[in-house]
Amino acid sequence: MSDVKVDYETWMLIADGEKALFLKNLGDAELPNFEVQRVEEHDNPSDREQSANRPGRLSDGGVNHRSAVEDTDFHQLEKERFAAELSDILYKMAHKKRFERIVLVAPAKTLGELRDQLHKEVKDRVVGEISKDLTNHPIDQIEKAMVA
């Protein structure tokens, strides 16, 4: 899957825009044994369920000339808020010395949002990043994927 090695006691954050698993490796890089330390879930209905009826319209100044205004993507906003929440959780955990090393695993967009939000104290402990969505995989499949 990647060149990232998840050694003994290295943590992993497996996240997407709605769910996050905090895992700790009790094995080694060749025989990982991930233990769930924490699970975070964020309710994020589709944008259609969160949006207003239809896009707004603005007058462009001419007679009977109006333009549509793009609606806010509330689903995407919630994903960004969740990344900020995860960043805050990671900072508190790092500050309490819960982990010394962490690998971030998330889809590219979520990984970017998370990376932008991380505090320096957490950034200094990130030993790898993997752009992949593994949040809905069972732990044993995540372990296999990390040694593949």
C-alpha positions in Angstrom: 0.0 0.0 0.0 2.7 2.5 0.9 6.2 2.9 2.2 4.9 4.1 5.6 5.9 1.9 8.4 3.7 1.8 11.5 6.0 0.7 14.2 5.2 -0.4 17.8 3.1 2.2 19.6 2.7 4.3 16.5 -0.8 5.8 16.3 -2.9 6.0 13.2 -5.7 8.4 12.4 -8.1 6.8 9.9 -10.5 9.5 8.9 -12.9 10.8 6.3 -15.3 13.7 6.5 -17.7 12.0 8.9 -15.9 9.3 10.9 -12.5 8.9 12.5 -10.7 6.0 14.1 -7.7 6.5 16.4 -5.7 3.3 16.4 -2.5 2.3 18.3 -0.2 -0.4 17.0 0.5 -2.9 19.7 2.5 -5.1 17.3 5.3 -4.0 14.9 5.5 -2.9 11.3 5.6 -6.5 9.9 2.8 -7.9 12.2 0.6 -4.9 13.2 -2.0 -5.3 15.9 -4.1 -2.2 15.9 -6.2 -1.4 19.0 -9.0 1.2 18.8 -8.2 4.0 21.2 -11.1 6.3 20.2 -13.9 6.7 17.6 -15.4 10.0 16.5 -18.5 10.3 14.3 -19.9 13.4 12.9 -23.4 13.6 11.5 -23.2 15.1 8.0 -26.3 14.7 5.9 -26.1 15.3 2.2 -25.9 18.9 0.9 -29.4 18.5 -0.6 -30.8 17.8 2.9 -29.0 20.8 4.4 -29.6 23.4 1.7 -32.2 26.0 1.1 -34.9 25.4 -1.6 -33.0 26.8 -4.6 -30.1 29.1 -5.4 -30.6 32.8 -4.9 -30.6 35.4 -7.7 -29.0 38.8 -7.9 -29.9 41.7 -10.1 -27.0 42.5 -12.4 -28.1 46.1 -12.8 -29.7 45.8 -16.2 -33.4 45.6 -16.9 -34.7 42.2 -16.1 -31.2 40.8 -16.0 -30.5 38.5 -13.0 -27.8 35.9 -12.2 -27.9 32.8 -10.1 -25.8 32.8 -6.9 -24.0 29.5 -6.1 -25.3 27.9 -2.9 -23.0 27.0 -0.1 -22.1 23.4 0.0 -23.1 22.6 3.6 -21.9 19.0 3.4 -18.4 20.2 2.5 -18.5 22.8 5.2 -19.3 20.1 7.8 -16.3 18.0 6.5 -14.1 21.0 7.0 -15.5 21.5 10.5 -14.9 17.9 11.3 -11.2 18.2 10.2 -10.9 21.1 12.5 -12.4 19.1 15.4 -10.0 16.2 14.7 -7.1 18.6 14.6 -8.1 19.9 18.0 -8.5 16.4 19.4 -5.0 15.5 18.1 -3.5 18.6 19.7 -4.9 17.8 23.1 -3.7 14.2 22.8 -0.2 15.2 21.7 -0.1 17.8 24.5 -1.0 15.1 27.0 1.8 12.9 25.5 -0.7 10.2 24.4 1.3 9.5 21.2 4.8 10.2 20.0 4.3 9.2 16.4 1.2 9.2 14.2 0.3 8.3 10.6 -2.6 10.1 9.0 -4.8 8.1 6.6 -7.6 9.9 4.8 -8.9 10.7 1.3 -6.8 13.4 -0.4 -9.3 16.3 0.3 -9.8 15.4 3.9 -6.0 14.9 4.4 -5.4 18.3 3.0 -8.0 19.9 5.2 -6.6 18.1 8.2 -3.0 19.0 7.4 -3.9 22.7 7.1 -5.5 22.6 10.6 -2.8 20.7 12.5 -0.9 22.4 15.3 2.9 22.4 15.1 3.1 20.0 18.1 1.1 17.5 16.1 2.8 18.1 12.8 6.2 17.3 14.4 4.8 13.8 15.3 3.4 12.9 11.9 5.6 10.2 10.5 3.6 9.5 7.4 0.5 10.2 5.4 -1.6 7.9 3.2 -4.2 9.2 0.8 -6.8 6.5 1.1 -10.3 6.0 2.6 -10.1 3.1 5.1 -12.7 4.3 7.6 -15.3 1.6 6.8 -12.8 -1.3 6.7 -12.5 -3.8 9.5 -9.4 -3.5 11.6 -7.9 -6.7 10.3 -8.2 -5.4 6.7 -6.5 -2.2 7.7 -3.7 -4.2 9.3 -3.3 -6.3 6.1 -3.3 -3.1 4.0 -0.5 -1.6 6.0 1.9 -4.5 5.4 0.9 -5.0 1.8 
